[in-house]
């Protein structure tokens, strides 16, 4: 079962309310996405910690409903 981009965005925003999220379906199959997430919650965290926050927001769907996610994270520009 594939996951749509709107669901990915919704889950991330529920967990990181200030997040600016852009999602791109890389293959048109609903299984391979690229996401860019900008959130103040990432401030002071390593890249790995930032990615862990996003994966946690996806509530265990990585590897099941969502096969692949190329993830870029950053903090908002001041």
C-alpha positions in Angstrom: 0.0 0.0 0.0 1.5 3.3 -1.1 1.4 6.6 0.8 0.5 9.9 -0.8 2.4 13.1 -0.5 -0.4 14.9 1.4 -0.3 12.2 4.1 3.4 12.5 4.5 3.2 16.3 4.8 0.3 16.0 7.3 2.2 13.6 9.6 5.3 15.8 9.6 3.3 18.9 10.3 1.4 17.2 13.2 4.7 16.4 14.8 6.5 19.6 13.8 3.8 22.3 13.6 6.1 25.1 12.4 7.5 22.9 9.6 7.6 24.0 6.0 7.4 20.8 4.0 7.8 20.2 0.3 7.3 16.7 -1.1 8.2 15.4 -4.5 7.1 12.0 -5.9 10.3 10.8 -7.6 8.9 8.0 -9.6 5.1 8.6 -9.7 4.5 5.4 -7.8 3.7 6.8 -4.4 6.6 4.8 -2.9 9.7 7.0 -3.6 9.7 10.6 -2.4 12.0 13.4 -1.8 11.2 15.8 1.1 12.6 19.0 2.2 11.6 20.0 5.8 12.5 23.3 7.4 11.7 23.6 11.1 12.9 25.5 14.2 12.8 22.2 16.1 16.0 21.3 14.2 18.0 24.1 15.7 21.0 22.8 17.6 20.5 19.2 16.5 22.8 17.2 14.3 21.6 16.1 10.8 21.0 12.6 12.1 18.8 13.9 15.0 16.9 16.1 12.5 16.2 13.1 10.3 15.2 11.0 13.3 12.5 13.7 14.2 11.1 13.4 10.8 11.1 9.6 10.8 9.5 9.6 14.2 6.7 11.8 12.7 6.0 9.2 10.1 5.0 6.8 12.9 6.7 3.6 11.7 5.5 3.9 8.1 9.1 3.9 6.6 9.7 0.6 5.0 6.1 -0.4 4.9 3.7 2.1 3.4 6.6 4.4 2.4 9.4 2.6 0.7 12.0 5.4 0.2 12.3 9.0 1.3 15.3 11.2 0.3 15.3 13.7 3.1 16.8 17.1 3.4 16.3 19.1 6.6 17.3 22.6 7.7 16.5 25.3 10.1 14.7 28.5 9.0 16.8 31.4 7.9 16.8 34.2 10.5 
